[in-house]
Amino acid sequence: MFYRFIRVVARAIFFIINGRPLVLHKERLPEGNYILIAPHRTWWEPIIFALAASPKEFMFMAKKELFKNPILRFVLNHSHGFSVDRQNPGPSVIKIPVKNLRNTELSLIMFPTGSRYSNDVKAGAGVIAKMASVPLVPAVYQGPLKMSGVFKRQKMSITFGDPIYIDKKQKLTDEFNQQLDRDIQNHWNAIDQETNPNFKYITKQKK
């Protein structure tokens, strides 16, 4: 209930300050649950992706530091968020999403690069997808990268790609994981080109 309420609130806020985002190829989203994977470019992407793919509801991985704030903790706990320790992820980072993907109607939004300062793809999304028997759905965000751009009403675009299915019999070898990483990156590159080939996202190093 709270998730749906906060989604309405978030949609209204974004509409007021930025207008309606352009959502492309929503028809590519599969039936049932899936893992929406995207390169991490802004902190508000989880919200934008969740709005773009509604009425599907999603769970989110959130770094444990965010749960130290009581207000954020309440919002995250009631919006299907779960805590992840980036330094010591532990088995829960796999078990929790796999269990929910199998037993609930929640899908998962995940940023395999793990950071807004990286383009490297991690293998965890493939592990979760295989264990839960759900596809990976690549997506990209193009738009303002700073809040100043949002308030200047620079347009936002969200584009969904074709699902990536992993065979149940496929062994998650290092070779396969490396190939999956390349495939995911190639999907993102193709979607970026399809949406706006002039859009450039330049990563910056953490200070």
Secondary structure, DSSP 4 states (H G I P E B T S, - for coil): -HHHHHHHHHHHHHHHHH-PPEEE-GGGSPSS--EEE-----TTHHHHHHHHTTTSEEEEEEEGGGGGSHHHHHHHHTTTEEEE-SSS--THHHHHHHHHHHHSSEEEEE-TT-STT--PPPSHHHHHHHHHT--EEEEEEES-SSHHHHHTT---EEEE---B---TT----HHHHHHHHHHHHHHHHHHHHHH-TT---------
